[in-house]
Structure formats: structure tokens, C-alpha cells
Amino acid sequence: MNMARTGIVITFDLHDVPNEGKSRVYSNIKKDLAKLELKKHVVKRDGKQVGLPRNTFVGILEGPISEREASHVRDRARTKVKEIIRRHHEDATIFVFVGKSWAWGRSKI
């Protein structure tokens, strides 16, 4: 029997990052988000990892959560991500999604 799982998707755009520092800024943010168990890949049913775009991270919570708990998770995640990005860069837009039913697909163009 599959246990209910809740997905967290975080994506962001950094604004006005100088080209010479862009790689370092993204790398530092990625390291800090990994400490929150946010990953740069999703796992297919066959166990293979599928990479995500540079500024997208996902996490999985095991077990069901209520709508109220989802809002709390979203708010906590958003606060943590803001703190991390502010530590490495000033200007950004972030988007946080928390949901219990999802489907995903990845394509290269």
C-alpha cells in the first residue's frame, strides 16, 4: 500500500546577478537548499533520477497533510528559501507550491 506523499516545488529567479558571479551564487544557494532536503531531481517509478531546471528544487513529505498543514509547510519553506537567497543575493522572485496529488513531466527543447 502506498503512503500518501506531499510534494514541495520551489523555483526562483535571481535578478541582476552579474554574469561573472552567477555560477557561484546558484551553487551556494543549491548547497543551502540541499540542507533542507530539497533536491535537484525527481525520481521516476523505475528509480531513475530526472534532473530539474537550474532554479527548481523539490522535496517530498511522507504522509498525508491537511490543507492547513500544507499552508504552514508552504509558509515555512518560503521563509527558509528567502533567508537562503538573501544570504547570497538581494533581488529575487520565488514560487513555492505544496500539494498532495501531482503529475510531472520533463522535456528538452
C-alpha positions in Angstrom: 0.0 0.0 0.0 1.4 3.4 -1.0 1.5 6.0 1.8 0.3 9.5 0.9 3.0 11.9 -0.1 3.1 15.6 -0.4 5.3 17.4 -2.9 7.0 20.7 -2.4 8.2 22.6 -5.5 10.3 25.7 -5.2 11.5 27.8 -8.1 13.1 31.2 -8.2 14.5 33.8 -10.5 17.5 35.8 -9.4 17.5 39.4 -10.7 20.5 41.4 -11.7 23.2 38.8 -10.9 26.4 39.8 -12.7 27.5 37.1 -15.2 30.8 36.6 -13.5 29.2 35.7 -10.2 26.1 33.8 -11.4 27.5 30.3 -11.2 28.9 30.9 -7.6 25.6 32.4 -6.4 23.5 29.4 -7.8 26.0 26.9 -6.4 25.8 28.4 -2.9 22.0 28.5 -3.0 21.9 24.9 -4.2 24.1 23.8 -1.3 21.9 25.5 1.3 18.7 24.2 -0.2 20.1 20.7 -0.1 20.5 21.1 3.6 16.7 21.4 3.7 16.4 18.2 1.8 15.3 20.0 -1.4 16.7 18.2 -4.4 17.6 19.0 -8.0 15.9 15.8 -9.3 12.7 13.8 -9.1 12.7 10.0 -9.1 10.7 8.1 -11.7 8.8 4.9 -10.8 11.7 2.8 -12.2 14.0 4.6 -9.7 15.9 6.7 -12.3 16.6 10.3 -11.4 15.4 13.0 -13.7 17.2 16.4 -13.4 15.3 19.7 -12.9 15.9 23.1 -14.4 18.7 25.2 -12.7 16.4 27.1 -10.4 13.9 24.4 -9.5 14.0 22.2 -6.4 11.7 19.6 -5.0 11.1 17.9 -1.7 8.7 15.1 -0.6 6.9 14.8 2.7 5.8 11.3 3.6 2.3 11.0 5.0 -0.9 12.9 4.4 -1.2 16.6 5.4 -4.3 18.8 5.7 -4.9 22.0 3.7 -4.0 24.0 6.9 -0.7 22.0 7.3 0.1 22.5 3.6 -0.2 26.2 4.1 2.0 26.1 7.1 4.6 24.0 5.2 4.4 26.5 2.3 5.0 29.4 4.6 7.9 27.8 6.4 9.5 26.7 3.2 9.1 30.2 1.7 10.6 31.8 4.7 13.6 29.5 4.7 14.2 30.0 0.9 14.0 33.7 1.3 16.6 33.6 4.1 18.9 31.4 1.9 18.6 33.6 -1.2 19.1 36.8 0.8 22.3 35.4 2.2 23.7 35.0 -1.3 21.8 37.6 -3.3 19.4 40.5 -2.8 16.9 40.6 -5.5 14.8 37.5 -6.5 11.3 36.2 -7.1 10.4 32.8 -5.6 7.4 30.5 -6.0 6.5 27.7 -3.6 4.0 25.0 -4.3 2.8 22.4 -1.8 0.4 19.7 -3.0 -0.6 16.1 -2.3 -1.6 15.0 -5.8 0.6 15.7 -8.7 1.9 14.5 -12.0 5.1 15.7 -13.6 6.9 15.6 -16.9 10.1 17.0 -18.3 11.0 17.9 -21.8 14.1 19.3 -23.5 13.5 21.8 -26.3 
